[in-house]
Amino acid sequence: MDSYNKETKEKPKDFFYSLKLRTALLGFILYLLLSGRTAFRILNIIISSIVNNVEIINEQKEITLLARIIMAIIIAIILFIF
């Protein structure tokens, strides 16, 4: 009975913490790189070549909610791959 209690109370390995830290740091760097206006302009060119009636940047040069969602999906996919 005592050996069972000792096995269940072990601390998680440091590997999990380093993996979480690496993912958080990678997400931070990707957000800094991909949240600029130039990245959204490139995204606008790509999306407008695929779909005609989608606005990523409106007439006032503001970034729309759809653009932020698409960029978040791109960052999530990149984080999932790495």
Helices and strands as residue ranges (DSSP letters): H 2-8, H 14-34, H 37-50, H 65-81
